């Protein structure tokens, strides 16, 4: 099994260096494009008062700036954009990027930004029902000919066109580990992702997903399994932990020396994870770059683009 890595973009620039986001990424990606296969952006509006870029605008920039890489959100909150408009946006970006777009989407969770930006924040069960409607609308607009009508519990379309149809249809990645969300992944997803999860939790939720596949008569191997989170490398575990500022540790991220991180990756790979979307802490530090590209990636058999 070929293992791939995707690079997760920082949410925004440092407070005192607003212009550094593009400069740093240009510097990092000039060397990383031979090692990573994809670029990803989280979908958030605020992290306290820290600079935070809007996801879809950043994705569009990324698609044009690095045409050799696949791009996607990890993951969109379904409540932030009208589902039919989102389907149209995805179809357009897929066509203009020549088939390099992955539609990552989930139910949404970050309550403070919902309230700050004036979005309703219904209870989790309602948000999952909204996600189901969104997946139905996107799938139908991308695949059904002519005008499309759908009446869901929360969203609807009436005689809507989505032309031109995306070709190929963008893969759908459903993010989240809840029982209802994993069932939606079993119904709709080409990829499944669970963020910041230790192996034991990830494996248990993967088994739930596979159980849904069995119930629905779907081959679980037809879904691509992925993991999203942070990777902190140091020549000692103490140096790696220092990069994470106390927030990330081996219980919710890959943190340690290259040898330790390789061992942390292995159980995920053994159960079928073949794409890791990682925010590599410490880049563009050259030692971090070399540990990632020359030690970690080759050791887990990752493919080179």
Helices and strands as residue ranges (DSSP letters): E 4-8, H 20-32, E 38-41, H 55-65, E 70-73, E 76-77, G 78-80, H 83-96, E 101-106, H 111-116, H 124-143, E 148-151, E 156-160, E 171-175, H 179-188, E 191-195, H 199-216, G 220-222, E 224-233, H 237-243, E 254-256, H 258-270, E 273-281, H 286-290, I 291-296, H 297-299
